[in-house]
Structure formats: structure tokens, C-alpha cells
Amino acid sequence: MDTRLPIDDPGLSAADVYARAGDDALADRVVERVAEWNAIGVANLVHAYAPLVVAVGGAVATNNPELVVQPIAERVEELAFTGVPEVRQAALGEDAVVRGAVASAITDGSGER
């Protein structure tokens, strides 16, 4: 598959792939596969926990909501056997993942510090 992505560059990042989405066949395929896997993962969470809202965060989602958040929202409807939650972009922006990790690290698992 022809691509302009520097796939041999160890510095290749998600930002590079998403920046080329729409202009590069390999980037498009990667974005499509990630959207599929993300939607399956969210559907599994829906089946396990039945959330009313799923907030999707991190730098990639914040900078590419139409390629990350929107496809999850569209596909979860087809994949979920139970109530379909609202899927939206996390309010914490690019720091959502780091803040979640910090919160997890400073608690003892029960929510207590």
C-alpha cells in the first residue's frame, strides 16, 4: 500500500498518522481500524458497566474528534446490546489520560488517598 507516512522512522507518532488521514491510504486504514477497535472496547465497557456517558479523552481524541469520538458514537449504537450511552469528548482535553493515571496512583483503589 502506498504511503507517505515515515513508517521506518522510530519517531512516527499517532499525530503523524492522524495528520495524514484523508490524504494517505495507509493513514486512512489505520484510523479506520483504530475507530473499529475503540468502538468495540467502548461497547464492551457498556456491557460490563452500563454507563450513561462515555467521555473519550487524550491528545489524539482532543485534536481529532471527528476521527476518534464521532466514529465511536456512531458504531456503539450498532454494537451495544443494552442502553447506548452518550459518547462525547472528555472535558479535560489532552491531559485526561495523565490526570486519570495520577488520580489512580495517588489513591489506594478505594478512592481514598
N, C-alpha and C positions, 0 to 999 in steps of 0.2 A: 504494500500500500504506500503510495507516495505521501510524503510528509515533509514539512519544513520544520518540524519540531527537532530540536537538537537531542535526539534520543540517546546518543552516546555521551552526552555531557552529564557528568555527575551532579551538576548544579540544576538540572532540569527540575522544575517545580510544578505544582498544581497551578500556580498563577500563570506559568508559561502555556500550559495546556488550555486553560480557560480563555486566555487572551487570544488564542488562535481558533477558538471554536467559531464555526461558521465560515472559516476560510481554509480549513485544513481537514482532510478526510479522516486522518488518524485522531486528531483532537476531537472531532465530532463523535467518532466511535467511542473514545474514552469517556467523554462527557455523557453520552447515552448509556453506556454500561454502568457508570457510577450512579446515574439517576435511577436506573433499574435496581441496583443493589441497595441504594439508600431507601427507596420506596419499600422494598421487601423488608429491610430492617425496621422501618417505622411500622409496617403492618404487623410484624412480629411483636413489637412493643405494644401495639394496640390490643392484640390478642391476649397478651400477658397482663396488662395493667389497665386497659380501658380508659386512657386519658381523654380529657375533653379538649385539650390543646397540646400540640407538639410544637415546640419552638426550636427552629434549626439555626444554629449559630456557627461561628468560626469565620475566619477571614475569607475563605472561598465562597461561602454562602452569602456573607455580607456584601462582597464585591460582585457577585453573580447570582442574585436572587432568581432571575428568570431561567437560569440554567440549573439551579440547585433546589431552591424552595418550591417554585411553581411545579416542576415535574413530580416532586414528591406528593404535593397536594392533589395533583391530577390522578396519580396512579394509586394512591392509598384507597381512594374510593372504590376502585376495582378489586383491590387485594384484601381489604378488611372484611371479615365475616360478621363483625359486630359493629357497634356505633363508630362512625367515622369522625375523628377529631378535626378540629380546625388546625391546619398546618400553616405556621407563619414564621417569619424571620424573627430571630431572637433579638430582644431589645438591647442586649449588651454589646452587640456588634462584634468586631474582630476579637475581643477579649473574652468571649463567652466560654470557650474551651479552657483557657488558662484560669479564669475565675472559678469554674467548676472544679478543676483539679486542685486549686488552692483550698477551696471550701472542703473538699474531700480530705485533703491532707491535714487540715487543722482540726477536724472533728474526729471523734472516736468511733464513728459508724452509727451512732445513735442520734447524731445531730448536736450532741453536746461537745463543747471544747474541752 
